[in-house]
Amino acid sequence: MSADAARTELETCYYERVADGVVVLTLNRPDRGNGVVPELARDLLTVLETLEPDRSVRAVVLTGAGKQFSAGADLIAMRDYLRHELPITREPYNARVLHPITQRLTTSRLIFIAAINGGATAGGLDFALACDIRVASERAKLGETYINMGLAPGNGGSWFLPKLVGSGMAAELALTGEVVDAARALEIGLVGRVVPHEDLIPVAIRVAAQVAGKPWRALDATKQALRASWQADLTSSMATSFWTTSALHHTDDLHEAVDAFVEKRTPVFNRDVAQDS
């Protein structure tokens, strides 16, 4: 990470521009395991709304300060909520503020790389699952642990897990509340790679920079196609792919990539933000 990277700080998180097209966004409640409270959800949404229209940003590395990625809901804040809210009016804790974050991670034009530096459980794991790519430290511990608190997955986990690890393994994780180590998470497909702890952020930034260096229109289309395929049958998915690929055939980026391959050189893709919007 660049030593002179400009840091923008909010109450519960901060972000830094660290490379061309790349931002590192850090959850910053290390004394509470980066547990989620309404203030953190508010700050995350503020950051995402700031970065979304910024065409100089393409990939975001999401990580946590301290020893945890995120322990999910802050249980001290949750206890106060349960004690003071009347049962007849009580909503699921944080659902109203958490769900828009998950929706934004999955529908944003930005590509999100979760750099899982430690514990990622319950809603914290769900944040990582909502990202496009997951890189884990060898120290990472991951668990869909809602069941241990008498709850069911509440922030998208019941939707993400079966698609990433299969229905049987998803049931095992969600019904037992087991926390798995990084090696097991890699084995079952919860994460894409595991790296030494000290290499986590540099590797995640390199992955983000690799993504950000691709043709941006193609990244948009690819993310849309991948997400659509999770909800569609093969016929619908192929139809989506047909139309997105057809549109991309008319871009300068494709012509440049083909020419560069034939000419044995590195392609230079369009970075004109006016044309890329």
C-alpha positions in Angstrom: 0.0 0.0 0.0 1.3 3.4 -0.9 2.6 5.3 2.1 1.3 8.6 0.7 -2.2 7.2 -0.1 -4.9 9.7 0.7 -7.1 8.4 3.5 -10.7 9.4 3.8 -12.0 8.7 7.3 -15.5 8.2 8.5 -16.6 7.3 12.1 -16.5 3.5 11.6 -14.5 3.0 8.4 -11.9 4.6 6.1 -10.8 4.2 2.5 -7.6 4.8 0.6 -6.8 5.1 -3.1 -3.8 2.8 -3.5 -3.4 2.2 -7.2 -4.9 3.1 -10.6 -8.6 2.3 -10.3 -8.2 0.6 -6.9 -9.5 1.6 -3.4 -9.0 -0.2 -0.1 -12.0 0.1 2.2 -11.4 -0.8 5.8 -13.9 -1.5 8.5 -12.6 0.3 11.6 -14.1 -1.0 14.8 -11.3 -3.3 15.9 -12.2 -3.1 19.6 -15.6 -4.6 18.7 -14.3 -7.1 16.1 -15.6 -4.8 13.4 -19.1 -5.8 14.5 -21.9 -4.2 12.6 -23.9 -1.4 14.1 -26.2 1.1 12.3 -23.4 3.6 12.2 -21.1 1.2 10.3 -23.8 0.4 7.9 -24.5 4.1 7.3 -20.8 4.8 6.8 -20.4 1.9 4.3 -23.4 3.1 2.3 -21.9 6.6 2.3 -18.6 5.3 0.9 -20.3 3.1 -1.7 -22.5 6.0 -2.9 -19.3 8.2 -3.1 -17.3 5.6 -5.1 -20.0 4.4 -7.4 -20.1 7.5 -9.7 -16.4 8.0 -9.5 -15.2 6.7 -12.9 -11.6 6.7 -11.7 -12.4 3.8 -9.4 -13.1 0.3 -10.6 -12.2 -2.2 -7.9 -12.5 -2.0 -4.1 -10.7 -4.2 -1.6 -12.9 -4.7 1.5 -11.0 -5.6 4.7 -11.1 -5.1 8.5 -8.8 -3.3 10.9 -7.2 -5.4 13.7 -7.6 -9.1 14.0 -11.1 -9.6 12.5 -12.7 -9.1 9.2 -16.1 -8.7 10.8 -17.8 -10.7 13.6 -21.2 -9.8 12.3 -23.7 -8.0 14.5 -22.3 -6.2 17.5 -24.0 -8.2 20.2 -23.7 -5.5 22.9 -25.6 -3.1 20.7 -28.0 -5.9 19.7 -28.7 -6.7 23.4 -29.6 -3.0 24.1 -31.8 -3.1 21.0 -33.7 -6.2 22.2 -34.2 -4.8 25.7 -35.5 -1.4 24.6 -37.6 -2.2 21.5 -41.1 -3.4 22.1 -41.5 -6.9 20.6 -44.6 -5.8 18.7 -42.6 -3.1 16.8 -39.2 -4.8 16.7 -37.6 -5.5 13.3 -34.7 -7.9 12.8 -31.7 -6.2 14.2 -29.9 -4.1 11.6 -31.9 -5.6 8.7 -33.1 -2.2 7.4 -29.6 -0.8 7.3 -27.6 -4.0 6.4 -29.7 -5.2 3.4 -29.0 -2.1 1.3 -25.2 -2.8 1.7 -25.5 -6.3 0.5 -27.7 -5.2 -2.5 -25.2 -2.5 -3.4 -22.2 -4.9 -3.3 -23.9 -7.3 -5.7 -25.4 -4.8 -8.1 -22.7 -2.1 -8.1 -20.6 -1.6 -11.3 -17.6 -1.8 -8.9 -15.8 -5.1 -8.4 -15.3 -6.0 -4.8 -12.5 -8.1 -3.4 -12.9 -9.3 0.2 -9.5 -9.5 1.9 -10.5 -11.7 4.9 -7.8 -10.9 7.5 -9.3 -12.8 10.4 -12.7 -13.9 11.7 -15.7 -13.5 9.3 -18.8 -14.8 10.9 -22.6 -14.4 10.5 -23.3 -11.0 8.9 -19.5 -10.5 8.5 -19.2 -13.6 6.4 -22.2 -12.5 4.4 -20.5 -9.3 3.5 -17.5 -11.3 2.2 -19.8 -13.6 0.3 -21.5 -10.6 -1.4 -18.1 -9.6 -2.8 -17.1 -10.8 -6.2 -13.8 -12.3 -5.2 -12.5 -13.6 -1.8 -8.9 -13.7 -0.7 -8.2 -15.1 2.8 -5.3 -14.8 5.2 -4.0 -18.1 6.6 -5.4 -16.8 9.9 -8.9 -16.4 8.6 -11.8 -18.2 10.3 -15.2 -18.3 8.5 -18.6 -19.4 9.8 -22.3 -18.9 9.1 -22.9 -18.8 12.8 -26.4 -17.4 13.1 -27.7 -20.7 14.3 -25.5 -20.4 17.4 -27.5 -17.3 18.4 -30.9 -18.8 17.6 -31.1 -17.1 14.3 -31.2 -18.0 10.6 -28.8 -16.4 8.0 -30.1 -12.8 7.8 -27.9 -10.8 5.3 -27.9 -12.9 2.2 -26.0 -15.9 3.4 -28.9 -18.3 2.7 -28.7 -17.2 -1.0 -24.9 -17.0 -1.4 -23.8 -20.1 0.4 -25.5 -22.8 -1.8 -24.2 -21.1 -5.0 -20.6 -21.0 -3.7 -20.3 -24.3 -1.9 -23.3 -26.4 -3.0 -26.6 -27.1 -1.2 -25.2 -29.9 1.0 -22.2 -28.0 2.3 -24.3 -24.9 2.7 -26.7 -26.8 4.9 -23.9 -28.2 7.0 -22.3 -24.8 7.6 -25.6 -23.0 8.3 -27.2 -25.8 10.5 -24.1 -26.6 12.6 -22.7 -23.0 12.9 -19.3 -24.5 12.4 -16.4 -22.1 12.0 -13.8 -23.4 9.4 -10.2 -22.4 9.0 -8.8 -20.8 5.8 -7.6 -24.2 4.4 -11.0 -25.7 4.7 -12.7 -22.6 3.3 -10.5 -22.9 0.3 -11.2 -26.6 -0.1 -15.0 -26.1 -0.1 -15.0 -23.0 -2.3 -15.8 -20.3 0.3 -12.7 -18.4 -0.8 -10.7 -18.4 -4.0 -7.2 -18.3 -2.5 -5.3 -18.3 0.8 -2.1 -16.4 1.3 0.3 -15.7 4.2 -1.1 -13.1 6.6 1.4 -10.4 5.8 0.8 -10.8 2.1 -3.0 -10.5 2.3 -3.5 -6.8 1.4 -0.7 -6.6 -1.2 -2.1 -9.7 -2.9 -5.7 -8.4 -2.7 -4.5 -5.1 -4.2 -2.7 -6.9 -7.0 -5.9 -8.8 -7.8 -7.9 -5.6 -7.7 -5.3 -3.9 -10.0 -5.5 -6.8 -12.4 -9.3 -6.5 -12.5 -9.1 -2.7 -12.9 -6.7 -3.1 -15.8 -9.3 -5.0 -17.9 -11.7 -3.3 -20.3 -14.2 -1.6 -18.1 -17.3 -2.1 -20.3 -16.5 -5.8 -20.3 -16.1 -5.9 -16.5 -19.6 -4.4 -16.2 -21.1 -6.9 -18.6 -19.3 -9.8 -17.0 -20.4 -8.9 -13.5 -24.0 -8.5 -14.7 -23.9 -11.8 -16.6 -22.4 -13.7 -13.6 -25.0 -12.3 -11.2 -27.8 -13.0 -13.6 -26.7 -16.6 -14.1 -27.2 -17.2 -10.4 -30.9 -16.5 -10.7 -31.7 -17.7 -14.2 -31.9 -21.1 -16.0 -29.4 -21.9 -18.7 -31.5 -20.6 -21.5 -32.0 -17.2 -19.9 -28.4 -17.0 -18.9 -27.3 -17.8 -22.5 -29.7 -15.1 -23.8 -28.2 -12.5 -21.5 -24.7 -13.5 -22.6 -25.7 -13.2 -26.3 -26.9 -9.6 -26.0 -24.1 -8.5 -23.7 -21.5 -10.1 -26.0 -23.1 -8.6 -29.0 -22.8 -5.1 -27.5 -19.2 -5.6 -26.6 -18.4 -6.6 -30.2 -18.9 -2.9 -31.1 -16.3 -1.6 -28.6 -12.8 -0.3 -29.4 -11.5 -2.5 -26.6 -12.3 -5.7 -28.5 -10.6 -4.5 -31.6 -7.6 -3.3 -29.6 -7.3 -6.7 -27.8 -7.4 -8.6 -31.0 -4.9 -6.3 -32.7 -2.5 -6.5 -29.7 -2.7 -10.3 -29.6 -1.9 -10.6 -33.3 0.9 -8.0 -33.0 2.3 -9.6 -29.9 2.0 -6.5 -27.7 0.2 -5.5 -24.5 -3.3 -4.0 -25.3 -4.0 -0.4 -24.4 -7.7 -0.2 -23.4 -9.9 2.8 -23.4 -9.7 5.0 -20.2 -11.8 7.9 -21.5 -14.2 8.3 -18.6 -16.5 10.4 -20.8 -16.9 7.6 -23.2 -16.9 4.9 -20.5 -19.9 6.3 -18.6 
